[in-house]
Amino acid sequence: MATTEEIEAAQRKLDRARSERDSWKGKNRHNYEMAALLVAALEKQLAKLVADSGH
């Protein structure tokens, strides 16, 4: 079962990854795509943590 701290940490990681992804938009397609993949993975991880916690 995921704790509130784990969920909050995952949300912070996701927020940072989204910011980094957005910083690459229009500059470097490869880096943007790689960052987008990271965002997608972190979104799945966060969703699983939330589902496991019952929130």
C-alpha angles and dihedrals in degrees: 000000000000119000126223089250091055091050092048091048091050090050091051091050090049092049091051092047092051090050092050091046091051091049089061095050110120093003110073120004096198094051091045091052092048091049090048090055090052091050091051092050092048091048089055091047092051092047090052092049091050092047092048092050095052093235 
